[in-house]
Amino acid sequence: MKSSTGTAQRIPRRPALAAAFSLALAVFAADQAIKWLVESTMRLGESIVLIPGVLSLTYIHNEGGAFGILSGSPRILMVGSLVAVVVVLWMLLAEAPSRLTVAACGLILGGAAGNLADRLATGRVTDYVHFSFWYVFNAADAAITLGVVLLLLATLLRPEKDRSSG
């Protein structure tokens, strides 16, 4: 959204943090609830076709990061998650963020927390969404990906003078 001066509408830090944390909590709760439902109603490796040839609900464990990268490197994955959280918090605290930045940060924080909670509890992440043309992933992964896309969009939509000054 643009204000009458042509700059992206900014949110004061305290309400921005509250909004980002609220969204993060909602993402975290939804992710953990879906993972619990999948784990408690399906057998590991089981797949339920939702849209033939396109989408299945497939229960797997992933010990790596996105697409299984860094499998067997839990410390690196945990440090990476913590670094991501610190960077997102810095973005929220460094200046009054735009609404788009707040939404992006909330999605990334919630998704990172969901997958980090799994890694801390079991050393792996539960994945279940399987498009026939893509890897199996979960709601936390989707939230992180959407958050990163929104952050890129927020950066591109910043006025030129804001981008050049930091």
C-alpha positions in Angstrom: 0.0 0.0 0.0 1.3 3.5 -0.8 0.7 6.6 1.2 0.1 10.1 -0.3 3.8 10.7 -0.3 4.4 7.7 -2.5 6.4 5.6 0.1 5.3 2.2 1.3 3.2 2.5 4.4 5.3 1.6 7.5 4.1 0.1 10.7 5.6 1.3 14.1 8.0 -1.3 15.6 5.8 -2.5 18.5 2.6 -3.2 16.4 4.8 -4.7 13.7 6.4 -7.1 16.1 3.0 -8.0 17.6 1.6 -8.7 14.1 4.6 -10.7 13.0 4.6 -12.8 16.1 0.8 -13.4 15.9 1.1 -14.6 12.3 4.2 -16.7 13.3 2.2 -18.3 16.1 -0.7 -19.1 13.8 1.6 -20.6 11.2 3.4 -22.6 13.9 0.2 -23.9 15.4 -1.3 -24.9 12.0 2.0 -26.6 11.0 2.2 -28.6 14.2 -1.5 -29.5 14.1 -1.3 -30.9 10.6 1.9 -32.8 11.3 0.2 -34.3 14.4 -2.8 -35.3 12.3 -0.7 -36.9 9.6 1.5 -38.7 12.1 -1.4 -40.0 14.1 -3.6 -41.2 11.2 -1.2 -42.4 8.5 1.6 -45.0 8.3 5.1 -43.8 7.4 5.4 -44.0 3.6 1.6 -44.1 3.1 0.2 -41.9 0.4 -3.4 -40.8 -0.2 -4.2 -39.4 -3.7 -6.1 -36.2 -3.4 -6.0 -35.1 -7.1 -5.0 -38.0 -9.4 -1.6 -37.3 -11.1 -1.2 -34.0 -9.3 -1.5 -34.0 -5.5 -1.1 -36.6 -2.8 -0.9 -36.6 1.0 2.3 -38.5 1.6 3.8 -39.1 5.0 7.6 -39.1 5.1 10.4 -38.1 7.5 13.0 -35.7 6.3 16.3 -35.5 8.2 17.7 -32.9 5.9 16.7 -29.4 5.0 14.6 -28.4 2.0 14.7 -31.2 -0.7 16.7 -33.3 1.8 19.9 -31.3 1.5 22.3 -31.5 4.4 20.8 -34.8 5.6 22.9 -36.0 8.5 23.9 -32.4 9.4 21.4 -31.5 12.1 23.7 -28.9 13.8 24.2 -27.0 10.5 20.4 -27.0 10.0 19.7 -25.8 13.5 22.3 -23.0 13.2 20.9 -22.0 9.9 17.4 -21.8 11.4 18.7 -19.7 14.3 20.5 -17.3 11.8 17.3 -17.0 9.8 15.4 -16.0 12.9 18.0 -13.5 14.0 18.0 -11.9 10.5 14.2 -11.7 10.4 14.1 -10.1 13.9 16.7 -7.6 12.8 14.6 -6.7 9.8 11.6 -6.1 12.1 13.7 -4.0 14.6 16.0 -2.1 12.3 13.3 0.2 11.0 9.5 0.5 10.9 8.8 -2.2 8.4 6.1 -2.2 5.7 3.0 -4.4 6.0 4.4 -6.7 3.4 7.7 -7.1 5.3 5.8 -7.8 8.5 3.7 -10.5 6.8 6.9 -12.0 5.2 8.7 -12.0 8.6 5.8 -13.6 10.4 5.6 -16.4 7.8 9.3 -17.1 7.9 9.4 -17.1 11.7 6.4 -19.4 12.0 7.7 -21.8 9.5 11.2 -21.8 10.9 9.8 -22.4 14.4 7.7 -25.3 13.2 10.5 -27.1 11.5 13.0 -26.3 14.3 10.6 -27.7 16.9 10.5 -31.0 15.0 14.3 -31.1 14.7 14.7 -30.4 18.4 12.1 -33.0 19.4 12.9 -35.8 17.0 15.9 -34.9 14.8 13.8 -34.8 11.7 10.8 -33.1 10.1 7.5 -34.6 9.0 6.6 -33.8 5.4 3.3 -34.6 3.7 2.3 -32.4 0.8 3.4 -34.0 -2.5 2.7 -32.5 -5.9 3.6 -35.1 -8.5 6.2 -32.7 -10.1 7.9 -31.6 -6.8 9.4 -32.9 -3.6 7.4 -33.7 -0.5 7.1 -30.7 1.8 5.0 -29.3 4.7 3.2 -26.2 5.8 6.2 -24.7 7.5 8.2 -25.1 4.3 5.4 -23.4 2.3 5.3 -20.5 4.8 9.0 -20.0 4.6 9.0 -20.0 0.8 6.0 -17.6 0.6 7.7 -15.4 3.2 10.9 -15.2 1.2 9.0 -14.4 -2.0 7.1 -11.6 -0.1 10.4 -10.2 1.3 11.8 -10.1 -2.2 8.6 -8.3 -3.4 8.8 -5.9 -0.4 12.4 -5.1 -1.4 11.5 -4.5 -5.0 8.5 -2.3 -4.0 10.6 -0.1 -1.7 11.1 3.4 -3.1 14.6 3.8 -4.8 15.8 6.3 -2.1 15.0 3.7 0.6 16.9 0.9 -1.2 20.0 3.1 -1.8 20.1 4.3 1.8 20.0 0.9 3.4 
